[in-house]
Amino acid sequence: MNLANHKTIDNPSKQRFELEGDDGIAVIDYKIGKTGKWYLVHTEVPENWEGLGAGYKIVREALNILDQRGEKIIPICPFIKVFIKKHKDDYEHLLADGVKL
């Protein structure tokens, strides 16, 4: 599976980001709070994609989409929290006021 040819999209009707491939789909479920903050709740990658970097790809691309829109986030998903900790310089500014990792 070559994920380089696939891009993450926002699917607002399902409240999730999706990275669709030929043999599965990775997702990040989210909720948008009353104040407009994005709660990134859960990341799931197909078992057959494990070890291919799909988790990092969908998180990176979803965060980039949110950054371009000027959104603020509250990561609930442990995988996303770890990703942001590892890439603080690139993504820490997306955190809503008062959010600690």
N, C-alpha and C positions, 0 to 999 in steps of 0.2 A: 504494500500500500504506500503510495507516494502522496503524502499529505501536502506537499508544496503546491500542488495544483488546485487545492481546495481552500476556500476562505470562510472565515466565521461570519455569520450574519445574525442580526437581531430579528427574532420572530416575536413581535409584541403580542400577537394573538395568543401565543402559548406562554408568554412571559419567560422567554429563555433565549440564550444565544445558542446557535447551532453550527457545528462543523460537520457537514455531511460528506461522507466518502462513498466509494463504490460498494462497500460492504458493512456499512454501519453509520452511526451518528453519535458524536460527542455533544454534550449539552452542559450549559450552566443555567440553572434555574434562578430566577430573580423575582423580587417583589419591589414595587415602587411605593415608598411610604407617602403618607399624607403631606409631608413637607418636601417631597420631590427627591429624597435620597434613595439610592438604589441599594437594596439589600441583596447581596450575592449569596445565595442560600446553599447551593449544592452543585458540584461538578461531577459529571459521570462520563466515562470513556468506555467504549466497547472493549471487552476483555481481549479480543484479538488484536487490538491496537496498542496494548500495553507495551511499553518499551520503545515506542516509535516517536515519542515527544508530542503526542496529540494533546495531552493535558496542558503542557506548557504552551502549545500553540493556541489553543482555544482561549486560555486565560489571557495571554499576551494580546491577542487580537481583540478580545472583548474589552479589556482595559483600554486599549488604544481607541476603540470606538467611543467609549464613555469619555475618554479624555478629549477627543475631538469635539464632543458635544458640550463639554464643560460641566459634566455631571459630578456629583459627589457620591461616594460609596461607603457602605458599611459591610465589610466582608464577614460573613458568618461561616462560610465553607473553610475548613482548616487548610485545604490545599491552596486556596487563593491567598489566605493569610501568609503561608510560608512563601509563596511566590513573591508577594509584595515585600516581605522581609528581605528576600534575596536580591530584589531589584528596587530597593528603596529610592535610589536617585531618580529612577524613571517613573515610579508610580505612587510614592507616598503622598504626593500632593493631591491625589484623588480622594484620600480619606476624608470623611466628614469630620467636622470639628469635634474634638473630644474622643475620637476613636483611637484606641491603642491596640497594637498588635501583640 
